[in-house]
């Protein structure tokens, strides 16, 4: 990417620090799940940045779904998003299905041209971007 090209913005919705309360995340990442998730997201975000994508993270709190959806909606209205990533912690947990559907439907209404991407973990943000933007373009 040339230094004059603006970044393509990706909104990433995941559990972030709320993964600490998810038994499956603790089982997969260990007792320091929050730190591990933060580290993996940072690494994948850096890879995306090098390729010209700027990932803005939104931590979705399953314990406060209304507030999380409202904040997510407000973020979607802030800029022109090339895509939205929904993390596995939200889409892969049965108890978060309704919340995940709400987030996806908000995307469909607010940013209909944005590419919707799904990941299998916090280390796969850039993998999802490469899969959906194979030539680095929209």
OpenMM code with the backbone's topology and positions (N, CA, C; nanometers):
from openmm import Vec3, app, unit

residues = "UNK UNK UNK UNK UNK UNK UNK UNK UNK UNK UNK UNK UNK UNK UNK UNK UNK UNK UNK UNK UNK UNK UNK UNK UNK UNK UNK UNK UNK UNK UNK UNK UNK UNK UNK UNK UNK UNK UNK UNK UNK UNK UNK UNK UNK UNK UNK UNK UNK UNK UNK UNK UNK UNK UNK UNK UNK UNK UNK UNK UNK UNK UNK UNK UNK UNK UNK UNK UNK UNK UNK UNK UNK UNK UNK UNK UNK UNK UNK UNK UNK UNK UNK UNK UNK UNK UNK UNK UNK UNK UNK UNK UNK UNK UNK UNK UNK UNK UNK UNK UNK UNK UNK UNK UNK UNK UNK UNK UNK UNK UNK UNK UNK UNK UNK UNK UNK UNK UNK UNK UNK UNK UNK UNK UNK UNK UNK UNK UNK UNK UNK UNK UNK UNK UNK UNK UNK UNK".split()
positions = [
    Vec3(0.0845, -0.1171, 0.0000),
    Vec3(0.0000, 0.0000, 0.0000),
    Vec3(0.0884, 0.1225, 0.0000),
    Vec3(0.0540, 0.2208, -0.0815),
    Vec3(0.1346, 0.3424, -0.0823),
    Vec3(0.1023, 0.4258, 0.0396),
    Vec3(0.1951, 0.5127, 0.0742),
    Vec3(0.1761, 0.5930, 0.1948),
    Vec3(0.0634, 0.6936, 0.1781),
    Vec3(0.0172, 0.7190, 0.0548),
    Vec3(-0.0905, 0.8145, 0.0330),
    Vec3(-0.2279, 0.7493, 0.0305),
    Vec3(-0.2350, 0.6195, 0.0222),
    Vec3(-0.3636, 0.5505, 0.0203),
    Vec3(-0.4237, 0.5487, 0.1596),
    Vec3(-0.5508, 0.5881, 0.1704),
    Vec3(-0.6143, 0.5815, 0.3025),
    Vec3(-0.6395, 0.4360, 0.3409),
    Vec3(-0.6440, 0.4077, 0.4694),
    Vec3(-0.6721, 0.2693, 0.5104),
    Vec3(-0.8169, 0.2330, 0.4794),
    Vec3(-0.8405, 0.1054, 0.4638),
    Vec3(-0.9768, 0.0551, 0.4526),
    Vec3(-1.0153, 0.0085, 0.5922),
    Vec3(-1.1247, 0.0612, 0.6415),
    Vec3(-1.1644, 0.0364, 0.7797),
    Vec3(-1.2495, -0.0892, 0.7929),
    Vec3(-1.2149, -0.1663, 0.8953),
    Vec3(-1.2868, -0.2887, 0.9302),
    Vec3(-1.3292, -0.2762, 1.0763),
    Vec3(-1.4579, -0.2948, 1.1035),
    Vec3(-1.5060, -0.2961, 1.2417),
    Vec3(-1.5063, -0.4405, 1.2891),
    Vec3(-1.4342, -0.4669, 1.3967),
    Vec3(-1.4261, -0.6013, 1.4525),
    Vec3(-1.5073, -0.6119, 1.5800),
    Vec3(-1.6070, -0.6977, 1.5808),
    Vec3(-1.6915, -0.7185, 1.6981),
    Vec3(-1.6565, -0.8523, 1.7616),
    Vec3(-1.6135, -0.8470, 1.8854),
    Vec3(-1.5782, -0.9691, 1.9564),
    Vec3(-1.6011, -0.9540, 2.1051),
    Vec3(-1.5734, -1.0592, 2.1772),
    Vec3(-1.5948, -1.0571, 2.3219),
    Vec3(-1.4869, -0.9793, 2.3966),
    Vec3(-1.3673, -0.9724, 2.3412),
    Vec3(-1.2593, -0.8989, 2.4081),
    Vec3(-1.2441, -0.9420, 2.5527),
    Vec3(-1.2472, -0.8460, 2.6461),
    Vec3(-1.2276, -0.8803, 2.7870),
    Vec3(-1.3408, -0.9653, 2.8454),
    Vec3(-1.4551, -0.9682, 2.7782),
    Vec3(-1.5677, -1.0477, 2.8276),
    Vec3(-1.5480, -1.1969, 2.8008),
    Vec3(-1.4460, -1.2311, 2.7240),
    Vec3(-1.4130, -1.3725, 2.7017),
    Vec3(-1.3710, -1.4393, 2.8319),
    Vec3(-1.3257, -1.3589, 2.9288),
    Vec3(-1.2856, -1.4126, 3.0598),
    Vec3(-1.3973, -1.4910, 3.1271),
    Vec3(-1.5215, -1.4616, 3.0894),
    Vec3(-1.6369, -1.5259, 3.1533),
    Vec3(-1.6941, -1.6401, 3.0694),
    Vec3(-1.6265, -1.6745, 2.9600),
    Vec3(-1.6760, -1.7781, 2.8696),
    Vec3(-1.6003, -1.9086, 2.8930),
    Vec3(-1.6677, -2.0119, 2.9444),
    Vec3(-1.5994, -2.1387, 2.9717),
    Vec3(-1.5231, -2.1949, 2.8515),
    Vec3(-1.5805, -2.1834, 2.7321),
    Vec3(-1.5116, -2.2390, 2.6148),
    Vec3(-1.3833, -2.1617, 2.5844),
    Vec3(-1.3841, -2.0310, 2.6048),
    Vec3(-1.2633, -1.9505, 2.5817),
    Vec3(-1.1563, -1.9842, 2.6847),
    Vec3(-1.1969, -2.0009, 2.8087),
    Vec3(-1.1019, -2.0364, 2.9147),
    Vec3(-1.0413, -2.1732, 2.8857),
    Vec3(-1.1259, -2.2661, 2.8418),
    Vec3(-1.0775, -2.4007, 2.8091),
    Vec3(-0.9765, -2.3953, 2.6940),
    Vec3(-1.0020, -2.3119, 2.5954),
    Vec3(-0.9151, -2.3051, 2.4770),
    Vec3(-0.7875, -2.2249, 2.5017),
    Vec3(-0.7990, -2.1099, 2.5699),
    Vec3(-0.6852, -2.0190, 2.5856),
    Vec3(-0.6183, -2.0237, 2.7223),
    Vec3(-0.6822, -2.0902, 2.8184),
    Vec3(-0.6241, -2.0977, 2.9516),
    Vec3(-0.6771, -1.9899, 3.0444),
    Vec3(-0.6276, -1.9876, 3.1681),
    Vec3(-0.6826, -1.8972, 3.2698),
    Vec3(-0.6603, -1.7487, 3.2394),
    Vec3(-0.5612, -1.7143, 3.1614),
    Vec3(-0.5359, -1.5742, 3.1258),
    Vec3(-0.5943, -1.5430, 2.9885),
    Vec3(-0.7160, -1.5877, 2.9650),
    Vec3(-0.7786, -1.5763, 2.8341),
    Vec3(-0.7822, -1.4320, 2.7849),
    Vec3(-0.8136, -1.3372, 2.8711),
    Vec3(-0.8221, -1.1971, 2.8299),
    Vec3(-0.6916, -1.1457, 2.7732),
    Vec3(-0.5819, -1.1765, 2.8412),
    Vec3(-0.4499, -1.1333, 2.7942),
    Vec3(-0.4128, -1.2014, 2.6633),
    Vec3(-0.4442, -1.3296, 2.6528),
    Vec3(-0.4110, -1.4049, 2.5318),
    Vec3(-0.4901, -1.3522, 2.4121),
    Vec3(-0.6186, -1.3276, 2.4322),
    Vec3(-0.7026, -1.2748, 2.3245),
    Vec3(-0.6511, -1.1379, 2.2807),
    Vec3(-0.6193, -1.0540, 2.3768),
    Vec3(-0.5674, -0.9198, 2.3461),
    Vec3(-0.4386, -0.9284, 2.2636),
    Vec3(-0.3510, -1.0190, 2.3015),
    Vec3(-0.2240, -1.0386, 2.2302),
    Vec3(-0.2476, -1.0858, 2.0866),
    Vec3(-0.3362, -1.1836, 2.0691),
    Vec3(-0.3637, -1.2374, 1.9357),
    Vec3(-0.4316, -1.1341, 1.8455),
    Vec3(-0.5236, -1.0571, 1.9022),
    Vec3(-0.5897, -0.9513, 1.8255),
    Vec3(-0.4873, -0.8471, 1.7816),
    Vec3(-0.3976, -0.8097, 1.8721),
    Vec3(-0.2945, -0.7100, 1.8391),
    Vec3(-0.2053, -0.7584, 1.7250),
    Vec3(-0.1665, -0.8846, 1.7284),
    Vec3(-0.0815, -0.9395, 1.6218),
    Vec3(-0.1539, -0.9392, 1.4875),
    Vec3(-0.2774, -0.9840, 1.4873),
    Vec3(-0.3537, -0.9916, 1.3632),
    Vec3(-0.3876, -0.8520, 1.3109),
    Vec3(-0.4141, -0.7592, 1.4019),
    Vec3(-0.4417, -0.6206, 1.3635),
    Vec3(-0.3198, -0.5572, 1.2986),
    Vec3(-0.2017, -0.5859, 1.3514),
    Vec3(-0.0776, -0.5325, 1.2939),
    Vec3(-0.0568, -0.5859, 1.1521),
    Vec3(-0.0851, -0.7137, 1.1301),
    Vec3(-0.0737, -0.7713, 0.9952),
    Vec3(-0.1695, -0.7018, 0.8985),
    Vec3(-0.2915, -0.6788, 0.9449),
    Vec3(-0.3912, -0.6123, 0.8605),
    Vec3(-0.3475, -0.4694, 0.8278),
    Vec3(-0.2940, -0.4007, 0.9266),
    Vec3(-0.2491, -0.2624, 0.9063),
    Vec3(-0.1402, -0.2562, 0.7996),
    Vec3(-0.0481, -0.3503, 0.8040),
    Vec3(0.0587, -0.3550, 0.7032),
    Vec3(0.0024, -0.3721, 0.5626),
    Vec3(-0.1132, -0.4355, 0.5515),
    Vec3(-0.1764, -0.4590, 0.4213),
    Vec3(-0.2737, -0.3475, 0.3831),
    Vec3(-0.2850, -0.2439, 0.4674),
    Vec3(-0.3705, -0.1307, 0.4338),
    Vec3(-0.5093, -0.1331, 0.4936),
    Vec3(-0.5311, -0.2192, 0.5915),
    Vec3(-0.6608, -0.2271, 0.6587),
    Vec3(-0.6447, -0.1812, 0.8029),
    Vec3(-0.7379, -0.1010, 0.8492),
    Vec3(-0.7359, -0.0553, 0.9880),
    Vec3(-0.8538, -0.1200, 1.0599),
    Vec3(-0.8231, -0.2074, 1.1546),
    Vec3(-0.9281, -0.2749, 1.2315),
    Vec3(-0.9566, -0.1934, 1.3569),
    Vec3(-1.0823, -0.1580, 1.3741),
    Vec3(-1.1288, -0.0899, 1.4943),
    Vec3(-1.2091, -0.1942, 1.5722),
    Vec3(-1.1660, -0.2234, 1.6938),
    Vec3(-1.2315, -0.3279, 1.7733),
    Vec3(-1.3454, -0.2723, 1.8569),
    Vec3(-1.4507, -0.3507, 1.8648),
    Vec3(-1.5637, -0.3213, 1.9536),
    Vec3(-1.5850, -0.4441, 2.0407),
    Vec3(-1.5723, -0.4256, 2.1708),
    Vec3(-1.5929, -0.5347, 2.2659),
    Vec3(-1.7411, -0.5443, 2.2993),
    Vec3(-1.8005, -0.6555, 2.2633),
    Vec3(-1.9427, -0.6787, 2.2851),
    Vec3(-1.9597, -0.7494, 2.4190),
    Vec3(-2.0399, -0.6899, 2.5053),
    Vec3(-2.0654, -0.7466, 2.6376),
    Vec3(-2.1966, -0.8246, 2.6339),
    Vec3(-2.1912, -0.9576, 2.6360),
    Vec3(-2.3139, -1.0368, 2.6336),
    Vec3(-2.4035, -1.0104, 2.7544),
    Vec3(-2.3461, -0.9607, 2.8628),
    Vec3(-2.4243, -0.9283, 2.9820),
    Vec3(-2.5038, -0.7997, 2.9683),
    Vec3(-2.4700, -0.7192, 2.8672),
    Vec3(-2.5407, -0.5936, 2.8400),
    Vec3(-2.5683, -0.5837, 2.6898),
    Vec3(-2.6544, -0.6721, 2.6402),
    Vec3(-2.6749, -0.6775, 2.4952),
    Vec3(-2.7301, -0.5487, 2.4351),
    Vec3(-2.8237, -0.4833, 2.5028),
    Vec3(-2.8820, -0.3606, 2.4469),
    Vec3(-2.7767, -0.2524, 2.4302),
    Vec3(-2.6980, -0.2304, 2.5334),
    Vec3(-2.5925, -0.1288, 2.5270),
    Vec3(-2.4889, -0.1652, 2.4210),
    Vec3(-2.4568, -0.2933, 2.4100),
    Vec3(-2.3584, -0.3373, 2.3102),
    Vec3(-2.4084, -0.3146, 2.1684),
    Vec3(-2.5349, -0.3451, 2.1425),
    Vec3(-2.5917, -0.3249, 2.0089),
    Vec3(-2.5995, -0.1755, 1.9776),
    Vec3(-2.6377, -0.0945, 2.0758),
    Vec3(-2.6453, 0.0505, 2.0539),
    Vec3(-2.5085, 0.1083, 2.0207),
    Vec3(-2.4064, 0.0699, 2.0943),
    Vec3(-2.2712, 0.1190, 2.0690),
    Vec3(-2.2222, 0.0707, 1.9322),
    Vec3(-2.2472, -0.0549, 1.9003),
    Vec3(-2.2090, -0.1118, 1.7711),
    Vec3(-2.2755, -0.0338, 1.6574),
    Vec3(-2.4035, -0.0049, 1.6717),
    Vec3(-2.4775, 0.0717, 1.5709),
    Vec3(-2.4171, 0.2101, 1.5533),
    Vec3(-2.3856, 0.2756, 1.6645),
    Vec3(-2.3245, 0.4090, 1.6579),
    Vec3(-2.1897, 0.4034, 1.5864),
    Vec3(-2.1100, 0.3015, 1.6151),
    Vec3(-1.9806, 0.2869, 1.5483),
    Vec3(-1.9977, 0.2668, 1.3978),
    Vec3(-2.0962, 0.1894, 1.3584),
    Vec3(-2.1197, 0.1660, 1.2157),
    Vec3(-2.1519, 0.2953, 1.1418),
    Vec3(-2.2112, 0.3903, 1.2114),
    Vec3(-2.2502, 0.5173, 1.1494),
    Vec3(-2.1364, 0.6193, 1.1455),
    Vec3(-2.0248, 0.5895, 1.2095),
    Vec3(-1.9153, 0.6857, 1.2219),
    Vec3(-1.8310, 0.7025, 1.0968),
    Vec3(-1.8233, 0.6008, 1.0123),
    Vec3(-1.7338, 0.6094, 0.8960),
    Vec3(-1.7783, 0.5117, 0.7880),
    Vec3(-1.7074, 0.5153, 0.6778),
    Vec3(-1.7327, 0.4238, 0.5671),
    Vec3(-1.6533, 0.2959, 0.5938),
    Vec3(-1.7215, 0.1885, 0.6264),
    Vec3(-1.6565, 0.0619, 0.6600),
    Vec3(-1.6447, -0.0262, 0.5364),
    Vec3(-1.5265, -0.0782, 0.5116),
    Vec3(-1.5079, -0.1757, 0.4038),
    Vec3(-1.5645, -0.3106, 0.4454),
    Vec3(-1.5612, -0.3383, 0.5750),
    Vec3(-1.6096, -0.4663, 0.6228),
    Vec3(-1.6322, -0.4686, 0.7719),
    Vec3(-1.6967, -0.5746, 0.8156),
    Vec3(-1.7239, -0.5988, 0.9571),
    Vec3(-1.6869, -0.7437, 0.9859),
    Vec3(-1.6101, -0.7623, 1.0919),
    Vec3(-1.5723, -0.8968, 1.1359),
    Vec3(-1.6480, -0.9286, 1.2643),
    Vec3(-1.7103, -1.0454, 1.2677),
    Vec3(-1.7747, -1.0942, 1.3896),
    Vec3(-1.6933, -1.2141, 1.4366),
    Vec3(-1.6457, -1.2058, 1.5593),
    Vec3(-1.5590, -1.3088, 1.6141),
    Vec3(-1.6319, -1.4363, 1.6531),
    Vec3(-1.5545, -1.5421, 1.6624),
    Vec3(-1.6099, -1.6738, 1.6943),
    Vec3(-1.6734, -1.6780, 1.8331),
    Vec3(-1.6213, -1.6021, 1.9268),
    Vec3(-1.6790, -1.5999, 2.0607),
    Vec3(-1.8249, -1.5591, 2.0601),
    Vec3(-1.8624, -1.4748, 1.9645),
    Vec3(-2.0019, -1.4327, 1.9513),
    Vec3(-2.0829, -1.5292, 1.8660),
    Vec3(-2.0298, -1.5678, 1.7536),
    Vec3(-2.1088, -1.6493, 1.6607),
    Vec3(-2.1037, -1.7977, 1.6921),
    Vec3(-2.0033, -1.8431, 1.7664),
    Vec3(-1.9859, -1.9856, 1.7897),
    Vec3(-2.0416, -2.0369, 1.9208),
    Vec3(-2.1024, -1.9490, 1.9970),
    Vec3(-2.1561, -1.9895, 2.1268),
    Vec3(-2.3087, -1.9840, 2.1227),
    Vec3(-2.3703, -2.0948, 2.1493),
    Vec3(-2.5161, -2.1059, 2.1419),
    Vec3(-2.5861, -1.9939, 2.2194),
    Vec3(-2.5334, -1.9607, 2.3351),
    Vec3(-2.5985, -1.8596, 2.4192),
    Vec3(-2.5881, -1.7177, 2.3626),
    Vec3(-2.5054, -1.6987, 2.2607),
    Vec3(-2.4900, -1.5654, 2.2006),
    Vec3(-2.5541, -1.5554, 2.0623),
    Vec3(-2.6285, -1.6574, 2.0211),
    Vec3(-2.6868, -1.6596, 1.8866),
    Vec3(-2.7753, -1.5388, 1.8604),
    Vec3(-2.8644, -1.5065, 1.9509),
    Vec3(-2.9569, -1.3945, 1.9308),
    Vec3(-2.8801, -1.2632, 1.9204),
    Vec3(-2.7825, -1.2438, 2.0069),
    Vec3(-2.7010, -1.1223, 2.0025),
    Vec3(-2.6243, -1.1145, 1.8704),
    Vec3(-2.5667, -1.2236, 1.8272),
    Vec3(-2.4933, -1.2270, 1.7003),
    Vec3(-2.5862, -1.1920, 1.5840),
    Vec3(-2.7045, -1.2497, 1.5822),
    Vec3(-2.8010, -1.2188, 1.4759),
    Vec3(-2.8377, -1.0714, 1.4756),
    Vec3(-2.8543, -1.0147, 1.5923),
    Vec3(-2.8870, -0.8717, 1.6001),
    Vec3(-2.7752, -0.7869, 1.5415),
    Vec3(-2.6505, -0.8200, 1.5741),
    Vec3(-2.5372, -0.7445, 1.5210),
    Vec3(-2.5307, -0.7570, 1.3688),
    Vec3(-2.5497, -0.8766, 1.3175),
    Vec3(-2.5453, -0.8977, 1.1726),
    Vec3(-2.6579, -0.8233, 1.1020),
    Vec3(-2.7755, -0.8213, 1.1611),
    Vec3(-2.8868, -0.7490, 1.1000),
    Vec3(-2.8660, -0.5983, 1.1035),
    Vec3(-2.8036, -0.5481, 1.2083),
    Vec3(-2.7692, -0.4056, 1.2126),
    Vec3(-2.6730, -0.3739, 1.0985),
    Vec3(-2.5758, -0.4602, 1.0757),
    Vec3(-2.4812, -0.4412, 0.9643),
    Vec3(-2.5555, -0.4340, 0.8317),
    Vec3(-2.6465, -0.5262, 0.8122),
    Vec3(-2.7216, -0.5339, 0.6864),
    Vec3(-2.7971, -0.4042, 0.6590),
    Vec3(-2.8503, -0.3432, 0.7635),
    Vec3(-2.9292, -0.2212, 0.7484),
    Vec3(-2.8410, -0.0964, 0.7399),
    Vec3(-2.7445, -0.0846, 0.8295),
    Vec3(-2.6653, 0.0387, 0.8412),
    Vec3(-2.5532, 0.0469, 0.7378),
    Vec3(-2.4861, -0.0636, 0.7107),
    Vec3(-2.3736, -0.0641, 0.6155),
    Vec3(-2.3920, -0.1780, 0.5144),
    Vec3(-2.4936, -0.1674, 0.4288),
    Vec3(-2.5250, -0.2790, 0.3393),
    Vec3(-2.4137, -0.3158, 0.2413),
    Vec3(-2.3220, -0.2238, 0.2137),
    Vec3(-2.2139, -0.2540, 0.1189),
    Vec3(-2.0911, -0.3141, 0.1869),
    Vec3(-2.0876, -0.3131, 0.3185),
    Vec3(-1.9720, -0.3677, 0.3907),
    Vec3(-1.9686, -0.5199, 0.3768),
    Vec3(-1.8489, -0.5729, 0.3645),
    Vec3(-1.8295, -0.7176, 0.3579),
    Vec3(-1.8388, -0.7733, 0.5000),
    Vec3(-1.9217, -0.8742, 0.5198),
    Vec3(-1.9354, -0.9381, 0.6505),
    Vec3(-1.8393, -1.0565, 0.6539),
    Vec3(-1.7560, -1.0609, 0.7586),
    Vec3(-1.6556, -1.1666, 0.7717),
    Vec3(-1.6704, -1.2351, 0.9068),
    Vec3(-1.6384, -1.3630, 0.9099),
    Vec3(-1.6440, -1.4419, 1.0325),
    Vec3(-1.5067, -1.5024, 1.0573),
    Vec3(-1.4695, -1.5088, 1.1838),
    Vec3(-1.3404, -1.5678, 1.2179),
    Vec3(-1.3601, -1.6903, 1.3058),
    Vec3(-1.2549, -1.7682, 1.3158),
    Vec3(-1.2538, -1.8845, 1.4044),
    Vec3(-1.1719, -1.8590, 1.5294),
    Vec3(-1.1279, -1.7370, 1.5488),
    Vec3(-1.0494, -1.7026, 1.6667),
    Vec3(-0.9855, -1.5659, 1.6511),
    Vec3(-0.9339, -1.5116, 1.7604),
    Vec3(-0.8770, -1.3768, 1.7590),
    Vec3(-0.7489, -1.3634, 1.6779),
    Vec3(-0.6895, -1.4748, 1.6422),
    Vec3(-0.5678, -1.4711, 1.5604),
    Vec3(-0.5991, -1.4756, 1.4113),
    Vec3(-0.7266, -1.4785, 1.3753),
    Vec3(-0.7646, -1.4940, 1.2352),
    Vec3(-0.8310, -1.3710, 1.1741),
    Vec3(-0.8133, -1.2549, 1.2358),
    Vec3(-0.8733, -1.1341, 1.1795),
    Vec3(-0.8183, -1.1072, 1.0396),
    Vec3(-0.6874, -1.1070, 1.0284),
    Vec3(-0.6268, -1.0799, 0.8982),
    Vec3(-0.6541, -1.1934, 0.7995),
    Vec3(-0.6629, -1.3149, 0.8476),
    Vec3(-0.6971, -1.4283, 0.7609),
    Vec3(-0.8334, -1.4054, 0.6957),
    Vec3(-0.9303, -1.3583, 0.7738),
    Vec3(-1.0641, -1.3304, 0.7196),
    Vec3(-1.0587, -1.2181, 0.6169),
    Vec3(-0.9777, -1.1166, 0.6436),
    Vec3(-0.9642, -1.0056, 0.5487),
    Vec3(-0.9040, -1.0553, 0.4177),
    Vec3(-0.7968, -1.1320, 0.4258),
    Vec3(-0.7334, -1.1841, 0.3036),
    Vec3(-0.8301, -1.2714, 0.2242),
    Vec3(-0.9111, -1.3480, 0.2946),
    Vec3(-1.0070, -1.4370, 0.2291),
    Vec3(-1.1135, -1.3560, 0.1536),
    Vec3(-1.1519, -1.2425, 0.2096),
    Vec3(-1.2594, -1.1627, 0.1518),
    Vec3(-1.2127, -1.0489, 0.0620),
    Vec3(-1.0865, -1.0132, 0.0728),
    Vec3(-1.0258, -0.9109, -0.0126),
    Vec3(-0.8978, -0.9711, -0.0713),
    Vec3(-0.9105, -1.0745, -0.1549),
    Vec3(-0.7923, -1.1487, -0.1999),
    Vec3(-0.6897, -1.0661, -0.2761),
    Vec3(-0.7339, -0.9638, -0.3457),
    Vec3(-0.6379, -0.8813, -0.4188),
    Vec3(-0.6081, -0.7516, -0.3450),
    Vec3(-0.6556, -0.7424, -0.2206),
    Vec3(-0.6318, -0.6237, -0.1395),
    Vec3(-0.7257, -0.5094, -0.1709),
    Vec3(-0.8251, -0.5342, -0.2569),
    Vec3(-0.9188, -0.4276, -0.2915),
    Vec3(-1.0582, -0.4629, -0.2428),
    Vec3(-1.1443, -0.3648, -0.2516),
    Vec3(-1.2826, -0.3856, -0.2089),
    Vec3(-1.3634, -0.4517, -0.3172),
] * unit.nanometer
topology = app.Topology()
chain = topology.addChain("A")
for resn in residues:
    res = topology.addResidue(resn, chain)
    for name in ("N", "CA", "C"):
        topology.addAtom(name, app.Element.getBySymbol(name[0]), res)
